[in-house]
Amino acid sequence: MRQRKGRPWRIAGAAIAVLLTAAVVVTAIAFPSVAATTCPGCYGLERLQPGAYAEPGLPPARRRQVSEVVEQANQRVRDFFGGRKSSPDLLVCLSDDCYRRIGGGGERGIAVLNRAVMLSPRGVDPVIASHEMTHVELHARLNGAEVPQWFDEGLAVLVSDDPRYLAPTGDRCLVDPRQPLPVTLDEWLRAASADPRTYAQAACQVSRWVGANGGKEAVRTLVERLSAGQAFPDIFRMPAATG
């Protein structure tokens, strides 16, 4: 009798285990980047230091390069935000095969689910790393609040101090935004793929607002007000043009 009563539970348990295994397999196949950030070792990456993983067997000079990039990128984000609320894992690939294996594409780097960052061989650089870390840090501070995608990207360019899209001093704008910037992620991806200057336009708008509102502290205040429930258009107001 006891054996018969226990059997349905054993069958149910086995069925659940099969379903969970299938879900893991499907995730690994369909979304390898998600699976890789969850289990870097499962994709052949080794831990270089807390929170940083890379291909095994790197020569000492390459390991030092990765460590220096991670530290410099972390420092840029810390300096801008006045500390850190996020601690994303970094998956760093020094070969194209490695980056494809963990689900990467043609980008230099990418933030995955606002919890991890993947860097391609072309993205092992403090600028690219801090750009992607900024996305993670911003969303950790927003607590579910939303910002337009152009602000998300423009802020990442500003924090990373990307010389491709910002002038070194003064009015840092290289390209004035002449039309409304993309608000959603899909709109952003279409616009930026069609015209890389979209990054410079977003960076221009964010950098001018930051400069007109007191610098880095203005961004921290904006994020606090957003996370408290205020709407982005009520906070982010560009100064009226003169002349």
Secondary structure as UniProt FT lines:
FT   HELIX           2..30
FT   HELIX           32..38
FT   HELIX           40..43
FT   STRAND          46..49
FT   TURN            50..51
FT   STRAND          52..54
FT   TURN            56..57
FT   HELIX           60..81
FT   STRAND          89..92
FT   HELIX           96..101
FT   TURN            102..103
FT   STRAND          109..112
FT   TURN            113..115
FT   STRAND          116..119
FT   HELIX           121..123
FT   HELIX           126..142
FT   TURN            143..144
FT   HELIX           149..160
FT   TURN            163..165
FT   HELIX           185..194
FT   HELIX           197..212
FT   TURN            213..215
FT   HELIX           216..227
FT   TURN            228..229
FT   HELIX           232..235
//
